Amino acid sequence: MITGELKNRIDGLWDVFAAGGIVNPISVIEQITYLMFIHELDETDNLRAKEAVMLGLPHKSIFADRVKVGDREIDGQQLKWSVFHDFPAGKMYSTVQEWVFPFIKNLHDDKDSAYSKYMDDAIFKIPTPLLLDKIVTILDDIYDKMSQIKDTDIRGDVYEYLLSKIAQSGLNGQFRTPRHIIRMMVELMDPKADEVICDPACGTSGFLVAAGDYLNEKRKEEIFFNRQKKAHYMNGMFHGYDMDRTMLRIGAMNMMTHGVDNPYIEYRDSLSDQNTDKEKYSLILANPPFKGSLDYDTVSADLLKVCKTKKTELLFLALMLRMLRVGGRCAVIVPDGVLFGSSTAHKAIRKAIVDDNRLEAVISMPSGVFKPYAGVSTGILIFTKTGHGGTDNVWFYDMQADGFSLDDKRTEVKENDIPDIIARFHNRDGEIDRARTEKSFFVPKSEIVGNDYDLSINKYKKTEYKPVEYAPTKEILAEINELEAQIQQGLKELEGMLNG
């Protein structure tokens, strides 16, 4: 979460854009994203150079030698943020506008790549040298503040805070999944080096970035010392779809900044017939749209066979079952209504997950997790596609705290169930004997089926009532009489003082 000085600096950056005549939140986000991307290209290139030296691997800087921009060749070093940010305002402006921006637009050799597709119509909109100079100075200050915060995910939090301003402006219905919830879901799924990962409602690629970061941390040698696995990581592992080109552009840059050269990020209505993916992915991580309903005409016919509904949250679950290969796994955020809704469609999708596949876990999250952007209660479903059943006992966890206050301020607090959730999930053999009064417990499939496939934790959790012993009535009355006598004595003394 972004607070204090860093939050003030970002708000100040927003105000500078407004004063410079750029008031559309989408335009502001795009321009900030381009400049952050340029800054991080410099940092990432330096980091890769250091890693290459440490690992004894070759490295060629993207800023090496002379770089061709249009018909001209220029010294690549001048395109680095760490160099041009010291230029006078006029020279900096001409450098960014005429050289740096065309350079990043054509950075990717593969013209069919996600990056090339969505950067093709990118426009540099900052109107004056003075405004660019102010923005660059504030961004330098923001990066300096970020470097002082000992949090590996601070850049993700900054991005989340920037994107939240779109939602606050009412121009875009999307709200971001908190980074720590994304990271928790990735850790629960523990992706492997050979995964094919998809988010069918990817937005800015938060889940894909987190999965990539996790693999980079946990399986670095396995992936990057193996030519075939590294090629898969760079080109074939990550897939994302969305219907918002701005989000896709930000997502493509986000992935590239995080070291994934060629993610497959596409403009696509995942629920329509244009999405033909079937049994393709080994892992799906998602927080699909909850709100809204669709016309039957726009929805793929085979999804309606699973559950005939217009509700997007149910259709996305049907889609995920179709997109997963047999043995593929899914962790998806759903609104609480999906877990206990009584309509035919609600029951049908839950029945399909429980009876025809293997439902592994239901994690109930408190309603404040998505504040201040939404107060909806949600849960996480974790299941494996088998096509022939396999649900035995389903693990439930009642998350009550996520490390932040559950009000609109979302300030950091000590109470945090996330480490416990991850530890217990990965040691479910030790969960068998837990009582229904604890935070986590197992529920047998037969009981779930007997309850109309209801997956809400309150259906199964038991509250432990501890008997409270009170003193005998005579003692309580004696105490009350004694207190009454003391009050009367006090009133008499007060009256005496006033009369005296």
C-alpha positions as CSV (number, residue, x, y, z in Angstrom):
1,M,0.0,0.0,0.0
2,I,1.2,3.5,-0.8
3,T,1.2,6.0,2.1
4,G,3.0,9.1,3.4
5,E,5.7,10.9,1.3
6,L,5.6,8.5,-1.6
7,K,1.8,8.9,-2.0
8,N,2.1,12.7,-1.8
9,R,4.8,12.7,-4.5
10,I,2.6,10.6,-6.8
11,D,-0.4,12.9,-6.2
12,G,1.9,15.8,-6.9
13,L,2.9,14.3,-10.2
14,W,-0.8,14.0,-11.1
15,D,-1.2,17.7,-10.3
16,V,1.7,18.6,-12.5
17,F,0.1,16.9,-15.5
18,A,-3.2,18.7,-14.8
19,A,-1.5,22.0,-14.6
20,G,0.2,21.2,-17.9
21,G,-3.2,20.6,-19.6
22,I,-3.3,16.8,-19.5
23,V,-6.4,16.0,-17.4
24,N,-7.7,12.7,-18.9
25,P,-6.7,10.0,-16.3
26,I,-6.1,7.4,-19.1
27,S,-3.7,9.8,-20.9
28,V,-1.9,10.6,-17.7
29,I,-1.5,6.9,-16.9
30,E,-0.2,6.2,-20.4
31,Q,2.4,9.0,-20.3
32,I,3.6,8.1,-16.8
33,T,3.8,4.4,-17.9
34,Y,5.9,5.3,-20.9
35,L,8.3,7.3,-18.8
36,M,8.5,4.7,-16.1
37,F,9.2,2.1,-18.8
38,I,12.1,4.3,-20.2
39,H,13.5,4.7,-16.6
40,E,13.2,0.9,-15.9
41,L,14.8,0.0,-19.3
42,D,17.9,1.7,-18.1
43,E,17.8,0.0,-14.7
44,T,16.9,-3.4,-16.1
45,D,19.7,-3.2,-18.6
46,N,22.3,-2.3,-15.9
47,L,21.0,-5.2,-13.7
48,R,21.2,-7.7,-16.5
49,A,24.7,-6.6,-17.3
50,K,25.7,-7.2,-13.6
51,E,24.0,-10.6,-13.5
52,A,25.7,-11.6,-16.8
53,V,29.1,-10.8,-15.2
54,M,28.2,-12.8,-12.1
55,L,27.0,-15.8,-14.0
56,G,29.7,-15.6,-16.7
57,L,27.1,-15.2,-19.5
58,P,27.3,-12.8,-22.5
59,H,25.3,-9.6,-22.4
60,K,24.7,-7.0,-25.1
61,S,23.1,-3.8,-23.9
62,I,20.2,-2.4,-25.8
63,F,21.9,0.9,-25.5
64,A,25.2,-0.4,-26.9
65,D,27.1,1.3,-29.7
66,R,25.1,3.4,-32.1
67,V,21.3,2.9,-32.3
68,K,19.3,3.5,-35.5
69,V,16.3,5.7,-35.0
70,G,14.4,6.3,-38.2
71,D,17.0,7.2,-40.8
72,R,19.6,8.4,-38.3
73,E,22.1,6.7,-36.1
74,I,22.8,8.1,-32.7
75,D,24.9,7.2,-29.6
76,G,22.8,4.7,-27.7
77,Q,24.0,6.0,-24.4
78,Q,22.0,9.3,-24.9
79,L,18.8,7.3,-24.8
80,K,19.4,6.2,-21.2
81,W,17.3,7.9,-18.5
82,S,20.4,8.3,-16.3
83,V,22.0,10.4,-19.1
84,F,19.2,12.5,-20.6
85,H,17.7,13.4,-17.2
86,D,20.6,15.8,-16.7
87,F,20.1,17.6,-20.0
88,P,18.7,21.2,-20.1
89,A,14.9,21.1,-20.6
90,G,15.0,21.9,-24.3
91,K,17.6,19.3,-25.2
92,M,15.9,16.7,-22.9
93,Y,12.5,17.3,-24.7
94,S,13.9,17.0,-28.2
95,T,15.9,13.9,-27.2
96,V,12.8,12.1,-25.7
97,Q,10.4,13.2,-28.4
98,E,12.7,12.6,-31.5
99,W,14.9,9.7,-30.3
100,V,13.9,8.0,-27.1
101,F,10.2,7.6,-27.9
102,P,10.7,6.2,-31.4
103,F,13.4,3.9,-29.9
104,I,11.0,2.3,-27.4
105,K,8.2,2.0,-30.0
106,N,10.5,-0.1,-32.2
107,L,12.3,-1.8,-29.5
108,H,11.0,-5.3,-30.2
109,D,12.2,-6.9,-33.4
110,D,9.1,-9.2,-33.7
111,K,6.4,-6.9,-35.2
112,D,3.8,-9.5,-34.3
113,S,4.7,-9.4,-30.6
114,A,2.3,-8.0,-28.0
115,Y,4.7,-5.1,-27.3
116,S,4.9,-4.1,-30.9
117,K,1.1,-4.3,-31.4
118,Y,0.2,-2.1,-28.5
119,M,3.1,0.4,-28.8
120,D,2.4,1.0,-32.5
121,D,-0.3,3.5,-31.7
122,A,1.4,5.0,-28.7
123,I,1.7,8.8,-28.8
124,F,4.0,11.1,-26.9
125,K,1.6,13.8,-25.6
126,I,3.7,15.9,-23.2
127,P,3.3,19.4,-24.8
128,T,6.3,21.4,-23.5
129,P,9.9,21.0,-22.4
130,L,9.2,22.7,-19.0
131,L,6.4,20.2,-18.3
132,L,8.6,17.2,-19.2
133,D,11.5,18.6,-17.1
134,K,9.1,18.8,-14.0
135,I,7.8,15.3,-14.6
136,V,11.2,13.8,-14.9
137,T,12.4,15.5,-11.7
138,I,9.4,14.3,-9.8
139,L,9.8,10.7,-11.2
140,D,13.5,10.8,-10.1
141,D,12.3,11.7,-6.6
142,I,9.7,9.0,-6.6
143,Y,12.2,6.3,-7.7
144,D,14.6,7.6,-5.0
145,K,11.8,7.2,-2.3
146,M,11.0,3.7,-3.7
147,S,14.6,2.6,-3.3
148,Q,14.5,3.6,0.4
149,I,11.5,1.4,1.0
150,K,12.6,-2.2,1.8
151,D,9.7,-3.9,0.0
152,T,10.4,-6.0,-3.1
153,D,6.9,-5.2,-4.4
154,I,6.9,-1.5,-4.0
155,R,6.9,-0.8,-7.8
156,G,3.8,-3.0,-8.1
157,D,2.2,-1.0,-5.3
158,V,3.1,2.3,-7.1
159,Y,1.5,1.0,-10.3
160,E,-1.6,-0.2,-8.4
161,Y,-2.0,3.3,-6.8
162,L,-1.6,5.0,-10.2
163,L,-4.2,2.7,-11.8
164,S,-6.6,3.2,-8.9
165,K,-6.9,6.8,-10.0
166,I,-8.6,5.6,-13.2
167,A,-11.2,3.8,-11.1
168,Q,-11.6,6.9,-8.8
169,S,-12.2,9.1,-11.9
170,G,-15.2,6.9,-12.9
171,L,-13.8,6.4,-16.4
172,N,-13.1,2.8,-16.1
173,G,-14.9,0.1,-14.1
174,Q,-11.8,-1.9,-13.4
175,F,-10.3,-2.2,-9.9
176,R,-7.0,-3.7,-9.3
177,T,-6.3,-6.9,-7.4
178,P,-4.0,-6.0,-4.4
179,R,-0.5,-7.1,-5.1
180,H,-0.2,-9.1,-1.8
181,I,-3.3,-11.1,-2.8
182,I,-1.9,-11.8,-6.2
183,R,1.4,-12.9,-4.7
184,M,-0.4,-15.2,-2.2
185,M,-2.3,-16.9,-5.0
186,V,0.9,-17.4,-7.0
187,E,2.6,-18.9,-3.9
188,L,-0.3,-21.2,-3.3
189,M,0.0,-22.5,-6.9
190,D,3.8,-22.7,-6.8
191,P,4.3,-22.6,-10.6
192,K,6.9,-24.8,-12.3
193,A,9.4,-24.1,-15.1
194,D,7.3,-25.8,-17.8
195,E,3.9,-24.1,-17.1
196,V,1.8,-22.5,-19.7
197,I,0.1,-19.7,-17.7
198,C,-3.0,-17.7,-18.7
199,D,-5.1,-14.9,-17.3
200,P,-8.2,-14.5,-19.5
201,A,-9.0,-11.1,-18.0
202,C,-5.4,-9.8,-17.6
203,G,-5.7,-6.0,-17.3
204,T,-2.2,-4.8,-16.7
205,S,-0.8,-8.4,-16.4
206,G,-0.5,-8.3,-12.6
207,F,-0.9,-12.1,-12.2
208,L,1.5,-12.9,-15.1
209,V,4.1,-10.5,-13.7
210,A,3.9,-12.0,-10.2
211,A,4.1,-15.5,-11.6
212,G,7.2,-14.5,-13.6
213,D,8.8,-12.9,-10.6
214,Y,8.1,-16.0,-8.5
215,L,9.7,-18.3,-11.1
216,N,12.7,-15.9,-11.3
217,E,13.1,-16.1,-7.5
218,K,12.4,-19.8,-6.9
219,R,13.6,-21.5,-10.1
220,K,16.2,-19.2,-11.5
221,E,19.0,-21.7,-12.2
222,E,16.6,-24.3,-13.6
223,I,15.1,-21.8,-16.1
224,F,18.0,-19.5,-17.0
225,F,20.7,-22.1,-17.3
226,N,18.7,-24.2,-19.7
227,R,18.3,-22.8,-23.2
228,Q,15.0,-24.5,-23.9
229,K,13.4,-23.6,-20.6
230,K,14.6,-20.0,-20.9
231,A,13.1,-19.7,-24.4
232,H,9.8,-21.1,-23.1
233,Y,9.8,-18.5,-20.2
234,M,10.5,-15.6,-22.6
235,N,8.2,-16.6,-25.4
236,G,5.6,-19.3,-24.7
237,M,4.8,-19.4,-21.0
238,F,2.7,-16.3,-20.4
239,H,-0.7,-15.6,-22.1
240,G,-3.2,-12.8,-21.3
241,Y,-6.4,-11.5,-22.8
242,D,-8.3,-8.3,-22.3
243,M,-10.7,-5.9,-24.1
244,D,-9.0,-2.7,-23.1
245,R,-6.1,-1.6,-25.3
246,T,-4.7,0.8,-22.8
247,M,-4.5,-1.9,-20.2
248,L,-2.9,-4.3,-22.7
249,R,-0.3,-1.7,-23.6
250,I,0.6,-1.2,-20.0
251,G,0.5,-4.9,-19.5
252,A,2.9,-5.6,-22.4
253,M,5.4,-2.9,-21.0
254,N,4.9,-4.3,-17.5
255,M,5.9,-7.8,-18.6
256,M,8.8,-6.6,-20.7
257,T,10.2,-4.5,-17.8
258,H,10.0,-7.6,-15.7
259,G,12.2,-9.5,-18.1
260,V,9.7,-11.4,-20.2
261,D,10.6,-10.6,-23.8
262,N,7.6,-11.8,-25.7
263,P,4.5,-12.5,-23.7
264,Y,1.4,-13.5,-25.7
265,I,-1.0,-10.6,-24.7
266,E,-3.9,-10.2,-27.0
267,Y,-7.0,-8.0,-27.5
268,R,-9.8,-10.6,-27.1
269,D,-13.2,-11.0,-25.7
270,S,-12.5,-14.2,-23.8
271,L,-16.1,-15.2,-23.4
272,S,-17.0,-14.9,-27.1
273,D,-16.6,-17.3,-30.0
274,Q,-13.3,-15.5,-31.0
275,N,-11.7,-17.3,-28.1
276,T,-11.1,-20.9,-29.3
277,D,-8.7,-21.9,-26.6
278,K,-9.4,-25.4,-25.4
279,E,-7.3,-27.6,-23.1
280,K,-4.3,-25.3,-23.7
281,Y,-3.1,-24.1,-20.3
282,S,-1.5,-25.8,-17.3
283,L,-2.2,-22.9,-14.9
284,I,-4.8,-20.1,-14.8
285,L,-4.6,-17.2,-12.3
286,A,-7.3,-14.6,-12.5
287,N,-9.7,-12.1,-11.0
288,P,-12.3,-11.9,-13.8
289,P,-14.9,-9.1,-13.9
290,F,-17.8,-9.6,-11.4
291,K,-20.2,-7.0,-12.5
292,G,-22.3,-6.9,-15.6
293,S,-24.2,-9.4,-17.6
294,L,-23.9,-10.2,-21.3
295,D,-26.3,-10.9,-24.1
296,Y,-26.5,-14.6,-25.0
297,D,-25.7,-13.8,-28.6
298,T,-22.2,-12.6,-27.6
299,V,-21.3,-15.6,-25.5
300,S,-19.6,-18.7,-26.8
301,A,-22.2,-21.5,-27.2
302,D,-20.1,-24.2,-25.5
303,L,-19.9,-22.0,-22.3
304,L,-23.7,-21.7,-22.2
305,K,-23.9,-25.5,-22.3
306,V,-22.1,-25.6,-19.0
307,C,-24.3,-23.0,-17.3
308,K,-26.9,-20.9,-19.2
309,T,-26.4,-17.5,-17.7
310,K,-25.6,-13.9,-18.5
311,K,-23.4,-13.4,-15.4
312,T,-19.8,-12.9,-16.3
313,E,-18.4,-14.4,-13.1
314,L,-20.1,-17.8,-13.8
315,L,-19.2,-17.8,-17.5
316,F,-15.5,-17.2,-16.7
317,L,-15.5,-20.3,-14.5
318,A,-17.0,-22.3,-17.3
319,L,-14.3,-20.8,-19.7
320,M,-11.5,-21.7,-17.3
321,L,-12.6,-25.3,-17.2
322,R,-12.6,-25.4,-21.0
323,M,-9.2,-23.6,-21.3
324,L,-7.3,-25.8,-18.9
325,R,-5.6,-29.0,-20.1
326,V,-6.3,-32.2,-18.1
327,G,-4.2,-31.9,-14.9
328,G,-4.2,-28.1,-15.2
329,R,-4.8,-26.0,-12.1
330,C,-6.7,-22.8,-11.4
331,A,-6.8,-20.2,-8.7
332,V,-9.5,-17.6,-9.2
333,I,-11.2,-14.9,-7.2
334,V,-15.0,-15.0,-7.2
335,P,-17.7,-12.9,-5.5
336,D,-19.3,-14.7,-2.5
337,G,-22.5,-15.1,-4.5
338,V,-20.8,-17.7,-6.7
339,L,-20.2,-19.9,-3.6
340,F,-23.8,-20.0,-2.4
341,G,-26.1,-18.6,-5.2
342,S,-29.2,-20.7,-5.6
343,S,-30.0,-20.2,-9.3
344,T,-29.7,-23.1,-11.7
345,A,-26.6,-21.6,-13.3
346,H,-24.9,-21.1,-9.9
347,K,-25.5,-24.7,-8.9
348,A,-24.5,-26.0,-12.4
349,I,-21.0,-24.5,-12.4
350,R,-20.4,-25.5,-8.8
351,K,-21.5,-29.1,-9.6
352,A,-19.2,-29.1,-12.7
353,I,-16.2,-28.2,-10.5
354,V,-17.0,-30.5,-7.7
355,D,-18.4,-33.6,-9.5
356,D,-16.5,-33.5,-12.8
357,N,-13.2,-32.1,-11.6
358,R,-11.2,-31.8,-8.3
359,L,-12.1,-28.9,-6.1
360,E,-9.1,-28.5,-3.7
361,A,-9.7,-25.3,-1.7
362,V,-12.1,-22.5,-0.9
363,I,-10.5,-19.5,0.9
364,S,-13.0,-17.0,2.2
365,M,-11.7,-13.4,2.2
366,P,-13.0,-10.4,4.2
367,S,-15.0,-7.8,2.4
368,G,-12.4,-5.1,3.0
369,V,-9.7,-6.7,0.8
370,F,-10.7,-4.6,-2.2
371,K,-11.4,-1.3,-0.4
372,P,-11.4,1.6,-1.1
373,Y,-12.5,0.6,-4.7
374,A,-15.1,-2.0,-3.8
375,G,-16.6,-3.5,-0.7
376,V,-17.6,-6.9,-2.2
377,S,-17.0,-10.1,-0.2
378,T,-14.9,-12.6,-2.2
379,G,-13.4,-16.0,-2.1
380,I,-10.6,-17.9,-3.9
381,L,-11.4,-21.2,-5.6
382,I,-8.6,-23.6,-6.3
383,F,-9.3,-26.5,-8.5
384,T,-7.7,-29.0,-10.9
385,K,-9.2,-30.1,-14.2
386,T,-9.6,-33.8,-14.4
387,G,-12.7,-34.3,-16.5
388,H,-13.7,-37.3,-14.5
389,G,-14.1,-36.1,-10.9
390,G,-11.7,-36.5,-8.0
391,T,-13.0,-34.2,-5.4
392,D,-12.7,-35.9,-2.0
393,N,-12.3,-33.5,0.9
394,V,-12.3,-29.8,0.2
395,W,-10.0,-27.5,2.4
396,F,-11.7,-24.4,3.7
397,Y,-9.9,-21.4,5.2
398,D,-11.6,-18.4,6.9
399,M,-9.2,-15.5,6.3
400,Q,-9.9,-12.7,8.7
401,A,-6.9,-10.4,8.2
402,D,-4.5,-9.7,5.2
403,G,-2.0,-7.4,6.9
404,F,-4.0,-4.2,6.3
405,S,-6.9,-2.5,8.0
406,L,-10.2,-3.5,6.4
407,D,-11.5,0.1,6.0
408,D,-11.0,2.6,3.2
409,K,-7.6,3.7,4.5
410,R,-6.1,0.1,4.3
411,T,-3.2,1.0,6.7
412,E,-0.7,-1.7,7.6
413,V,-1.5,-3.9,10.7
414,K,0.2,-6.8,12.4
415,E,-2.7,-9.3,11.9
416,N,-2.1,-11.2,8.7
417,D,-3.4,-14.7,7.9
418,I,-1.6,-15.0,4.5
419,P,1.6,-16.7,5.7
420,D,-0.6,-19.2,7.7
421,I,-2.8,-19.8,4.6
422,I,0.2,-20.6,2.5
423,A,1.9,-22.9,5.1
424,R,-1.3,-24.8,5.8
425,F,-2.3,-25.2,2.2
426,H,1.1,-26.8,1.4
427,N,0.8,-29.1,4.4
428,R,-2.8,-30.2,4.0
429,D,-2.0,-33.7,5.4
430,G,-1.6,-32.0,8.7
431,E,-5.1,-30.4,8.5
432,I,-7.1,-33.6,8.6
433,D,-7.9,-33.5,12.3
434,R,-8.7,-29.8,12.6
435,A,-12.1,-29.0,14.2
436,R,-14.7,-26.9,12.4
437,T,-14.2,-24.2,15.0
438,E,-10.6,-23.4,13.7
439,K,-9.6,-21.1,10.8
440,S,-9.1,-24.0,8.5
441,F,-10.7,-27.5,8.1
442,F,-11.7,-30.1,5.6
443,V,-15.3,-30.8,4.4
444,P,-16.1,-34.1,2.7
445,K,-17.5,-34.0,-0.8
446,S,-20.7,-35.9,0.3
447,E,-21.6,-33.1,2.8
448,I,-21.1,-30.4,0.1
449,V,-23.3,-32.4,-2.4
450,G,-25.9,-32.8,0.4
451,N,-25.9,-29.0,0.8
452,D,-26.8,-28.3,-2.9
453,Y,-23.0,-27.7,-3.6
454,D,-23.0,-24.7,-1.3
455,L,-19.3,-23.6,-0.9
456,S,-19.8,-20.8,1.6
457,I,-17.6,-21.3,4.7
458,N,-20.4,-20.3,7.0
459,K,-22.4,-23.4,6.0
460,Y,-19.7,-25.6,7.5
461,K,-17.9,-23.6,10.1
462,K,-18.9,-24.1,13.8
463,T,-18.8,-21.3,16.3
464,E,-17.5,-22.3,19.7
465,Y,-19.6,-20.9,22.5
466,K,-17.7,-20.6,25.8
467,P,-19.8,-20.7,28.9
468,V,-19.5,-17.6,30.9
469,E,-20.1,-17.9,34.7
470,Y,-21.7,-15.0,36.5
471,A,-21.8,-14.3,40.2
472,P,-25.0,-15.3,42.0
473,T,-27.9,-12.8,41.7
474,K,-27.7,-11.8,45.4
475,E,-24.0,-10.8,45.0
476,I,-24.8,-8.7,41.9
477,L,-27.7,-7.0,43.7
478,A,-25.5,-6.3,46.7
479,E,-22.8,-4.7,44.4
480,I,-25.5,-2.6,42.8
481,N,-26.8,-1.4,46.1
482,E,-23.3,-0.6,47.3
483,L,-22.6,1.5,44.1
484,E,-25.9,3.3,44.6
485,A,-25.0,4.2,48.2
486,Q,-21.6,5.5,47.0
487,I,-23.4,7.7,44.3
488,Q,-25.8,9.1,46.9
489,Q,-23.0,9.9,49.3
490,G,-21.1,11.6,46.5
491,L,-24.2,13.7,45.6
492,K,-24.7,14.8,49.2
493,E,-21.1,15.9,49.5
494,L,-21.4,17.8,46.2
495,E,-24.6,19.5,47.4
496,G,-22.9,20.5,50.6
497,M,-20.0,22.1,48.8
498,L,-22.4,24.1,46.6
499,N,-24.5,25.3,49.6
500,G,-21.4,26.1,51.6
